[in-house]
Amino acid sequence: MKAFHLLLFNGSFIFPECILIFGLILLLMIDSTSDQKDRPWFYFISSTSLVISIMALLFRWREEPIISFSGNFQTNNFNKIFQFFILLCSTLCITLSVEYIECTEMAITEFLLFVLTATLGGMFLCGTNDLITIFVAPECFSLCSYLFSGYTKRYLWSNEATMKYLLMGGASSSILVHGFSWLYDSSGGGGRSSFKKL
C-alpha cells in the first residue's frame, strides 16, 4: 500500500505525461474494437490528449522545482518551456497531416501512436535527471523516428531509409551507452549529484 501511495505521489508530478499515456491506451483499445470508419475519433482522442496535456502544463507553471522518482526526474519551469514546445509541435503535426493521411489511405492508428509516443519520449527527455533516463527517453523518441521513416513500407526508398536509420541509430546508441558506462563508473552513480564528485 505504501508503494502505491508513493507511485501516486510521484505520478502527480508527471501528470501531462500520464495524460498522453492514457491517450495511447485509449487509442489502442478503440482501434482493436472498431473498424476504420471511426477515423475521426482517432484524431479527436490524440488531439484532445495533447491539448489537455498543454493545459495541465500551463496550470502548473509557477510551481517550485521538484525532483521525483528517487531523483530520476526533475520538474521546473525551464523544462516546461521545452515540453510546451514539443506538445505544440505534435498538435500541429497531427492537425496538418489529416488531409495527407486521408489522400494516401495510410493506417491512421499507427501514425498517431508514433506521434504520441515520440512526444512522450521528448517530454521525459526534458525532465531527465539521471543517466539511465537520459538514455531511455531518447531511445523512445528515436525508435518512433525509425518507424516513421518506414511508415510508407510500400515504397522501396522508405524501407531503405529505415534500414540505414536503424543501423546508424544502433551504432550511435551503443557508443552513447559506452560513454555513459564510463561516467557511471567514475562518478559512482547516475544522478546529477554524483557528477559533482568528479
Residue, then its C-alpha position, 0 to 999 in steps of 0.5 A: m500500500k505504501a508503494f502505491h501511495l508513493l507511485l501516486f505521489n510521484g505520478s502527480f508530478i508527471f501528470p501531462e505525461c500520464i495524460l498522453i499515456f492514457g491517450l495511447i491506451l485509449l487509442l489502442m483499445i478503440d482501434s482493436t474494437s472498431d473498424q476504420k470508419d471511426r477515423p475521426w475519433f482517432y484524431f479527436i482522442s490524440s488531439t484532445s490528449l495533447v491539448i489537455s496535456i498543454m493545459a495541465l502544463l500551463f496550470r502548473w507553471r509557477e510551481e517550485p522545482i521538484i525532483s521525483f522518482s528517487g531523483n530520476f526526474q526533475t520538474n521546473n519551469f525551464n523544462k516546461i518551456f521545452q515540453f510546451f514546445i514539443l506538445l505544440c509541435s505534435t498538435l500541429c503535426i497531427t492537425l496538418s497531416v489529416e488531409y495527407i493521411e486521408c489522400t494516401e489511405m495510410a493506417i491512421t492508428e499507427f501514425l498517431l501512436f508514433v506521434l504520441t509516443a515520440t512526444l512522450g519520449g521528448m517530454f521525459l527527455c526534458g525532465t531527465n535527471d539521471l543517466i539511465t533516463i537520459f538514455v531511455a527517453p531518447e531511445c523512445f523518441s528515436l525508435c518512433s523516428y525509425l518507424f516513421s521513416g518506414y511508415t510508407k513500407r510500400y515504397l522501396w526508398s522508405n524501407e531503405a531509409t529505415m534500414k540505414y536509420l536503424l543501423m546508424g541509430g544502433a551504432s550511435s546508441s551503443i557508443l552513447v551507452h559506452g560513454f555513459s558506462w564510463l561516467y557511471d563508473s567514475s562518478g559512482g552513480g547516475g544522478r546529477s549529484s554524483f557528477k559533482k564528485l568528479 
